[in-house]
Amino acid sequence: MRRRLLIILLALGFLVAACGDDGGGETGEAATTSTVAGTDAASDDADAGDAPTTGDDETAESDEAATDEVDTEALSAAIFEEIDAWMTEGEIDVPGLTLTVLLPDDELRMARGVADLRTDALVTPDSYFRIGSVTKTITSVAILQLVDEGLLDLDEPVATYLGPGWLAGYELDGVDYGDQVTVRQILDHTDGFKEFAWDPGFYLQTSLRLDQAYKPQELIDWAVDQGPLFVPGEDYSYNTVGHVAAGLLIEEITGNEAHEELRRRVYEPLGLDNIFLPPGERPPNPVVHGYAVGELKTVLNAIPATEQYRDVGEIGEYYDMSVIPQEAITSAGWTGGGIEAQSADVAAIFRGIFDGTLLSDEMIAELTTTNPYSDYGLGLTVGTDLDQTAYSHGGGVPGFRSHAVYWPDLDIALAMSANAVPIEPDVGVLAERILAVLTEG
């Protein structure tokens, strides 16, 4: 009985996770269908003046444009080859994937597989996915803009803005640290908060209220009840609560709802229309179906809260998470893991962070300065992929796994989402394989 309870609690963890760094079961022929949408490389080059602009050598100009177009097609084909291998090399195939690569002078928007295993509806570049904790990077951008405007100080206690006692009772060894946690600490995970997505008690609580949305304050209260894992500022532990608190800061400082400020501060400057933060706003079309696979799918069938949906949710080796009530699942992450978007908009944000559109040089430096205990900055991971500097974040929520990265030395941004969890190999592996394609030769 005890072992059964442990397995159930473990499975429920996937129902609420907002992780960062991260017969009918087969995907069938539809999964091998692909879609590509991108800019016209030849037109871009002509506009930039790369083609000859003097004389009457129209043939040379035409040949150059044709060569560029072939190169783009060859690049897409090579990337699709990597995607196909990755989607099918694990024990269970990945149903679908959306991917955008922003090159210095071109854009590749790609999709593979199915959005719905029952109907074989295809994933397209315009499909919406849940991006999970990639949301944290976007929330951090809005916070850093407020810092740049002089409305916030990274090293001030959050209590300066949310009021004394906002975290009252956040005690460790008899000391209440609630009014000492700083803005910087909630962004770089040195705040001491426990991760609710990995806590069995939170899993059990969520299983009993799948049809009830979480309010941000409920997550803060949960963190207070847990107490700090360490003295704030003296260690690192990845969590989602800190970026939920960041959402409350955005609302307190601006007087507007968080989803409105993200749109005004991040999406609109980049001209983005296909990214949304529930529950305040939602995409015009639902996200694709997300699937639990492997051991997670097996134990879902034994959980009372989800077993009742088994007849409609089970599709061979897959369990369709969309048949489960979504209110608790989609609200728990909020500004720490709740965004739903097309991959092109996510990639555009990761480039826009570093090209001067969204952040000043001073704030970019703050964003990418890691804490003393890890490779995490103020909302993203600073690392290397194949010897290339990489600014990245992963995301995992029920049925979805995502990854976004910007390689500054190449000026290339990439964002992808898959509609299955857990995935092996993970999405970060595919990102590195695509990078190898982009840099070979």
N, C-alpha and C positions, 0 to 999 in steps of 0.2 A: 504493500500500500504506500509506504514511504517513497519507494523508488518511482512508483507511478506518479505520485504528486510532484516529485522533482522533475520528471520528464515533462509533465504538463506545464509546470512553471517555466521550464527552459523554452518550451515551444512558444508560450505566450510572450516571451521576450521578443520574438521576431515580430509580434503583432504591433509593438509600440516602439521598436528600435528606430533611432534616427542617427545611425552610426556614421562615422567618418573614418578617415584613415586613422574612416573607412573607416487490345484494343485501342484508344484514341489519344494515347499519350504522345505519340510521335508528332513532330511538327509537319511532316508530310511535304509534298511538293511545293505548297504555297510558301513554306519557309525559305525556299531557295530563290524566290522572286525578289528582285531588288528595285529600289527607286533611287535615283540621283537627281538632285536639283542643284545647280550652281551658276555662278556668273559665267559669262562667255569670255574665255581667256583672250580670244582674238580681239574682241571689242575693247576689253580693258587695255590691252597693250596699245591699240591704235589710239585710244583716248589719251594715254599717257605719253604718246609721242615716240614710242619705241620703234614703230615702223618708219620707213623712209618718208620724209615730208617734202623732199625736193625732187625735181626731175620727173620722168615719166616711167620709172621702173615699177609699174604696177604689179608685174609678175613677181618681183622680189618681195614686195609687200604682202602679196597673197600667199606666197610660199612661207613667209615667216609666221603669218597668222595661222596657217594650216599646221605648221610644226608645233606651235604653242598648243593648239587644240588637241593634237594627237598626244602631246605630253600630258595634258590634263586627263585625257581619257585613259592613258596608260597608268597614271598615278591612281585614278579611281579603281581601275581593274586590280592593281596590286593591293590596294587597301581592302577591297572586297575579298580578295583571296585570303588575307589575314583574318578578316571577320568570319568568313565561312569556316575556316579551320578552328578558330576559337569557339564558335557557337556549337560545334559538334564534338569537341575533343573531351569534354567532361563525361561523367557517367550518364547525365541527362542533358539533352540538348536545350540550349537557350531558345525560347520561343521567338523573341523579337528584339531588335536593337535599333536605336536611332543615334546618328552620329553627325556632328558638324566639325569640320576642320577649316579654320580661318588661316589661309596662307597670306603672305605679305601683299600679294596682288590678285588673289582669287579666293573663292569659297567653295567648299565641297559639302553639300548637304546630302547625307546618305541614310538609307534605311534598309533593313533586312528582316525577313521573317513576318510573323503574324502578331496582330494586336489582340486577337480573340481566337483561341484554339477551337471553339465550337463552330464558329462561322467561317474560319480561315480568312477573315478580314485582314488585310495587310497593314503592317506598320508603314508609315510614310514619313518624309521629313517634317511634315506638319503635325504629326501625332504628339499628343501631350503625355508626359511622364511625370511622376513624382521624383524630385531630385534629392530629397532627404537633406542631409547635412551640408550639401553644397550651399544650402540656404545661409549657413553661418557666414560665409565669405561676403555675401550680399548685404546681410545685416551689419557686418563690421564696416563695410564701405559707408553706409549711412551714418553710423556712429562717428567715423573719422571725419566725415564732412562737418558734422556738428562741432567736433573738436577744432577743425580748421576755422570755423566761424566764431570761435571763442565762446561757444555755448556750453561746452563740456571740457573738462580737463581729465586726461587719461589717468593721472595719478591722484585724483580726488576720490574720496569714498563715494560709492553709489548713494549713500545716505544723504550726501550733500544735495542731491537732486530728487530722490524719491522720498526723502524725509527720514529723520532719526527713527529707528525702530522698524524700518521696512523689512529687516531681517532679524528682528528681535528674537532671542532664544537660540541663535546659531552658536551653540556652545561646544567647546572642547576642553576637557579637564577643568571644568568650572569657569572658564573664561568665555564671555560672549563676544564673538568677533563680528557680529552683524553689522555694526556701524564702521568697521574697518576695511571691509572688502571694497577694492577700488574698481574703477571702470576698466583699467587695463587688465586686472585679474579676471574679470568675467569674460573678456575677449580671448585671453591666452590660456584659459583653463588652469590658472593657479589659484582659483577662488576656493578650492577645497570641496566643491559640490560633488555629491555622488551622482552617478549616471543612472537615471531612472530606467533607462532602457535595458539595463543589466540587473535590475533588482527583482528578485522573485516576488516580494510583497507587492510591488507596484504592478507586476504582471497579473497577479491574482485580482487585485483591485480593478484593473482594467477589464479583465475577462467578465466581470460582473456588471460593467457599464459600457459595453461596446456601442450602445446607441445614445450615449450622453457625451457631448463635447466637453473637453477640458477647458477651463479658464486659466489664463497664465498664472494668476495668483495661486491656484491650486498646486501648481508645480513648484512655486516658490515655497509655499507652506510645507510641501512634502520634503523639500531640501532642508528646511529648518528642523523638521522632525528627525531627519537622519543625522544632522550635525555635520561639522566639517570632517573630512578625511585627514586633514592636517592643518596646521596654522596657515591661513591664507597668505600666499606669496612665498611659501617655503617649499613648494613641491608642485608637481603637475599631475593632473588627472583629467582626461578628456571627459566632457559632459555636455549636456544640452541645456541644463537649467540656466547657465550663465548667459547664453544667447537669448533665452526667453526673457531674462532680466534686461538684456539690451533692448529688446522690443518695448518693454515698459518704459525704459529711459527715452527712447525715441518718441513715444507718445506723450510722456510728461514734458519734455523739452519743447516739442513743437505744438502740442495741443491737438494734434491730428492722429488718426488711427495709423498703426504701423504700416498697413498695406498701402495706404494713401501716400505716406512719406517715401516708401520704397519706390513707388511708381514715379513720384515727382522728382526724386533725387537720383535714382539709378536708371529706371527704364526709359523715361521720357528723354533725357539728354542723349540717349543712344538710339532713339526712335523705335523702341521695342514695344510691341503690342501683344506678344504671345507668352507672357509670363505673369503668374498670379499667386497671391498669398491667401489661401483660405484661412479662416472661414469668412473673412470680410469680402472676398471676391473669389470668383472661380472662372476657369476657362469656359469659352463658349461651347466646347465639346468636352465630354468626359475624358479622363485619362484612359489609356489603354488598359486592358485587363492585366493584372499582376498575378504572378503565380508562386506558390510555395512548392518546393521540390525536395526530394531526398528524405532525410530523417524528419525534417520539419513537417513535410506533408503527411508522413506516417503518424506522427503524434497529434497533428491537428484533428485527425479523425477520432481521437480518443478524448478530446477536450469537450466537456459538456457545452461550453459556450459556442463551439464551432461544429461539433458533431452533428447538430441538427441540420446543418447546411450541406452535409456530405453528399446527398443525392444530386444536388445542383452544382456543387463546387468541385467534385472529383472528376477529373478527366484523365484517365490512365495514370501516368506518373506525376500529374500536376494537380494542384489544388488551387482553384480560382479564388483569390482573396477578395475579389469584388463582390462576392455573394454575402460576405459578412458585413454587418452594420459598420459603417465607416466613421461615424461621428467621433468616437474616442481616438481612433487610429489617426485620422487626418488633422486633429486639433492638438495632439500632445506635443508635436514638434514646434509648431508655430514659427516664430522668427529664428528658431534653432534647427528647423528641419521640415517645414511645411510647404514649400513652394512647389507649384505644378507649372511646367513650362515645356516649350519646344526647345530642342537642343541648340538651335541656332541662336536663340536669345541668351542662353547661358554662356555660350562661347563668346558672344559679343561683349558680355559683361566682363569676362576674364581678360579680354584684350583691352576694353575700355578702362579698366582699373589702372592699367600701366601706360596708356598712351596720352595721359593728361586730360582725358575727357571727364573722368569721375573724381580723381584724387590729385592733389598737388604732390610735388616731389617729396616734400616733408612728410606727408601722410603715407605715401608709398613706402618710405623708409620705416615709418612706424609699423605699418602692416607687415612688413617682411622681416622685422627684427624678432628673432625667436626668444622665447623665455629661457632662463638658464638651465632648465631641466629637460628640454626636448627640442625637436625641430619644428615646433608649432609657433607661428607668429601671432598676430591679432585677428585670426580668422582664416588662416590657411597654413598648409605645410610648406616649408622651404626645404627642398631636397635636390636630388639630381636624377635624371633619367638618361641612361646611356651617355654619361658625362656632360649632359646638358643641364644647366640650372633649371629647376622646375618649381613653379608656384602652383600648388594643387590642393584640391579637397575632394574627398569621397563622400558618398551618401548612400545610406541603406534604410529603406522603410518597407513595410509589408508588401512583398511582391515586386520590389524595384531595387536596382543597384545602379548607382551613377558615379561618374568621375568627370572632373573638369580640371584643366591644366593650362598654364601659359608658359611657353618656353621663350624667355626674353631675348636670348641671343639669336634666335631664329625668327622672332616676331610671329610665332605660330600659336594659336589658341585651339584647344580641342575640348569638346563636351560630348558626352555619350550617356545614354541610359539604356538599361536592359530590363525586361519585364519578368524577371525571375530572381529568387533568392532562396538559399545561398547559391552562389555561382563559383565553380572551380574549373579553370583558373579564373581569378577575379578580374574585374574590369581594368584595374591598373596594369595588369599584364598585357592586355590588348592595347592599351595606350602606348606602352613602350614598343610593342611590335609595329604599331603604326608609325611611331617616331622613327624607327629604323627604316621603314619604307621611305619616309619623307627626307631622310638625310643620306640615304645610300647614293653613292656616286658623287 
